[in-house]
Amino acid sequence: MSDAAPVPLSRSVDLQSVAAFARELVAALRQRPGVEALNVLRAGVHAHCPQCQFRLFGEDVLALAASQAPAPETSPKLHRLAQGYCARQGCESRFYEFTFDPVPGVDWETLLAALDAALGAQAEAAATEAAAPAATASAPGRTRLRVAVGLALIVVLLVVRHVLTGGAIPWIREPRRFTADPATMPKLGQTNTEPFRAPADTNRPRTFRAAPPSGPR
Ligand SMILES: [Zn+2]
């Protein structure tokens, strides 16, 4: 880094996760030895709503981090923020713009990078938790069951048809093989060299006999 004065860092924080952001920020500051979290927050952290310009100060961030579920009677501002809304009643902004002014002993860039990683892991865990129970009884699950039953029915019907039409079933029924009785077959070449006659026995039925079993294969 150069010797130039550090510039304030700023970032947009989704109001849906602003309470979690405040908690992680305070926790990260408290982990640093020799740093008083409230002093750092007072000196270096403030935020504002880009729509209504409502301003949030370090003390507010600490209070938001400290209270799990702020009651609307004691602090309507914190209550609305914890619910994911702008602190100003009626404002529909979805995020706040946070600014981190330089504070001696605090490396905002490193601290915010660690914060992002922690919040990302939290969001991922929450998404996995939300998705798991929904998958078991969902409509796609029932549809898959119906498709499986339908496919099984089709297979059974195909097997039944196969058996009825005399198909082979391995180890249960071998297909019968037939060969023509040589005595009833025309001699080789005979049919091509001799003029065609229509003998009386043209329609004589040929006899077939079952071929001997072909033995082990
Ligand atoms: Zn606002």
Residues whose N, C-alpha, C, O or C-beta is under 5 A from the ligand:
A	BS01	ZN	C49 Q51 C52 Q53 F54 C86 R88 C91 S93
